Amino acid sequence: MREGKELRKTITFDDVLLVPQYSEILSRKQIDLSVNLGDNLLDLQCPFVSSPMDTVTEHTMAISMAKYGGLGIVHRYNTIKGQADIVREVQMKTDKVAAAIGVSGDFLERAQAVISEGAKILCVDVAHGHHALMKNALKKLRDIFSDDIHIMAGNVATLDGFNDLADWGADSIRVGIGGGSICSTRIQTGHGVPTLQSILDCSQTDRNALIIADGGMRSTGDIAKAIAAGADLVMCGSLFAGTDESPGEVFSASDNKKYKVYRGMASVEAQRDWKGSHNSVEGISTTIPYKGSIKDIIELMKKQLASACSYSGAVSLSEFRNKSELIVQSNSAQQESSTHILR
């Protein structure tokens, strides 16, 4: 007879709420949303990072994210020269320059090319980061490049994975597997951990690496919960897709509304464009309503996150993480928490 497995119950964003705290904050302007990435040259004015996807971040998005306080990661689904040219355009406008690479093939050549054009942050970007290939890549990158290059890596879903990537040389680590709006990893493979649970687990680390919440956040409320759970930064794809600054053309559909394409990098369409073929499919391609400028989205998200901090009586994100209290809510409470006047 086989021994039964013990199962633990996990939670994600809709399962929790933040408890309002005593506050003396009179204005959102009192609240500091900045994040330090380990170097004074790499201070961000807000914790928002745009995902390294070919329908989210190229030069226009990366420049705009930096302009409005965040960070954009230039995707790697391009030739080395093509990506390096994009990085050069970003570097001409800002010193907040980040680019994604893989863990095999031309990853070292790609890293050298984007660093030569001004990248100060390398994002080692794979679906399953707790892997021998990631270990090999991080160790090689740390041997070759100086410590003034910030290395971001992921994705992982467990504390063991987080600690290993930190030990292998990562300065910041993307936490979350299968939670993205166009990711089908959990459906196709059955693997994943709810993103908020992954953040809570990884927040127990004794390493110094930053936690980057990645996937599953549909609103600034979810972002606030991610930071309360332990995240230092939040990486978003769908929230920033469909904007003027995201790659791709705006088109009108039969409903006379405007849209842009948004696709997962493991979708059939993305893999065919990138590799000419597809092996495994863990994402989808879809359309997303056109949203206008990223400026308006970022500014609104800043105001909403500052309001979240004020509800917890916190004047900074670090104080918010320390003072905030998360509670688990029932199914009935979840219904009450949504806008329900029309139900």
C-alpha positions, 0 to 999 in steps of 0.5 A, a space after each residue: 500500500 502506498 503511503 499517502 501524501 500530506 497536503 497543505 492548504 494554500 492561499 492567493 490574492 482573493 483569499 486575503 484582505 489587509 486590515 486597516 491600521 491606525 494612521 497619522 498620514 495626512 496626504 499620499 504625498 507623504 508616502 515614499 514608494 521608492 525601492 533600492 536595488 542595491 546600488 544608489 544608481 539603481 533607485 526606483 521611485 516605485 516598485 513596478 517592473 514591466 515584464 520581458 515579453 515581446 508584446 510588453 517591453 521594448 525600448 519605448 516601454 523601457 524608457 517610459 517605465 524609467 521616466 515614471 519611476 519604474 523599470 522595464 526589462 527588454 525582452 530576449 526574443 530577438 537576435 542578439 544584435 536586435 536586442 542590443 540595438 534596443 538596449 542602446 536606444 534605452 541607454 540614450 534616455 535613461 540609466 535604468 537599463 535592464 535586459 533579459 537573457 536565457 540560460 543556454 545557447 548564446 546567453 553569455 554572448 547576449 549578456 556581453 552584448 547588452 552590457 556593452 550597450 549599457 545594461 546594468 541589470 541582467 534578467 535571467 529569464 526562464 519558466 522554471 528557474 530552480 534548475 541545473 541550467 540556472 545554477 550553471 548560468 548564474 555561476 558563469 555570469 558571476 565569474 565573468 561580470 563584476 558585482 556592479 551588474 545586478 542579476 535578476 533571476 527566475 522564476 521560482 515558487 518555493 523557499 528552497 528555490 529562492 535560497 538556491 538562486 540567491 546562493 548561486 548569485 542572484 540579487 533579485 528573484 522572480 517569485 511565481 510560476 503559472 499565475 500569469 493571465 496568459 500562462 497555462 503552465 498549471 493547466 498543461 503540467 499541473 505544477 505551480 503554487 499560488 503566487 501569494 503563497 509563494 511570496 509568503 513562503 519566500 519571505 521566510 528567507 534569510 538571504 539578502 536577495 529581493 523578492 519580485 512578485 510575478 504573475 496573478 496580480 490583477 489590480 493595485 490591491 493585489 500588488 499591495 497584498 504582494 508587498 505586504 506578504 514580502 515582495 520588494 518589487 512587482 513584475 506585471 505583463 497584462 497591466 502594462 500590455 495594450 498601451 501606447 508604449 507596448 510593442 505592436 499596432 493598435 487595431 479596431 475589431 468588429 465591435 468598433 473597439 480598439 485592441 492590441 495583441 498580448 501573448 505569452 512567450 510560451 504560446 504557439 505564436 510567440 515560439 513560431 516567431 522566435 524559433 520558427 517552431 514550437 515544442 511545448 506550449 504553456 501560454 496563449 495569445 490573445 487580444 487586450 483592450 487598448 488602454 492609452 498611455 502608460 503614464 496614466 496607468 503608472 500614476 494611478 497605480 502610484 496613487 492607489 498603492 500610496 493609499 494602501 500604505 496610508 490605510 496601514 499607517 505606513 510612510 514607506 514600502 518597508 514600513 508597510 511590509 512590517 506594519 500591514 496585517 493580512 487576514 484570510 476571508 471566507 467565500 462570503 467575505 470575498 463576495 462582499 469585498 467586490 463591487 456588488 450593487 448590481 448582484 
